[in-house]
Amino acid sequence: MLRWALIFAVIAIIAGALGFTGIAVGAADIARLLFYVFVALVVIFLLLGFTIFRR
């Protein structure tokens, strides 16, 4: 998921540099959403690892 966020961020940077602002904004929004989902999943799995799956 982090890989997809980085891919969309690169697409947004390239599209913004070439003047395609609509595509750049869309790709940046998707990259931001994927990054936040990735961070949320990492936090959830860390909490699970420290609580439920601890033996």
N, C-alpha and C positions, 0 to 999 in steps of 0.2 A: 504494500500500500504506500509506503514511503517512496518507493521507486516511481509509482504513478504520480505522486505529488510533485516529485522533482521533474519528471517529464513534462507535466503541465506547466510548471513554473518556467522551464526553459522555453516551451512553446510561447508562453506569454511574453517573455523577454524578447524573443526573436520577432514575434508579431508586433510588439510595441515599437521595436527599433525600425521595422519596415513600414510602420504607419497604419497597420490594421488594428485600430483601437478597439473595435467591437470584439474581435477574436481575442485580443490580448486581455480584455476585461473578463470575458467568459472563461478563458483558460486560467487566469489568476484566481477567479472565484472557485473554480473546481479544485485547483491546487490547494487553496486555503482550506476548503472543506475536507479534502482528503487528509491534509496534515493534522487538522484538529481531531478527526476520527482516529487517526493513527495514535496521537498522543493520548486520547481517551482510552483506547484499547490497551496501550502500554501501562497506563496507571491502573486500570482494572486488573490486568493480569499480574502486575506487581503486588497489588493488595491481596489477590487470591493466593499468590505464591507465598506470601508471608503469613497468611492466616489459615486458610482451609487446607492447603496441600503441605503444610509443615508437619513433619513427623518426628 
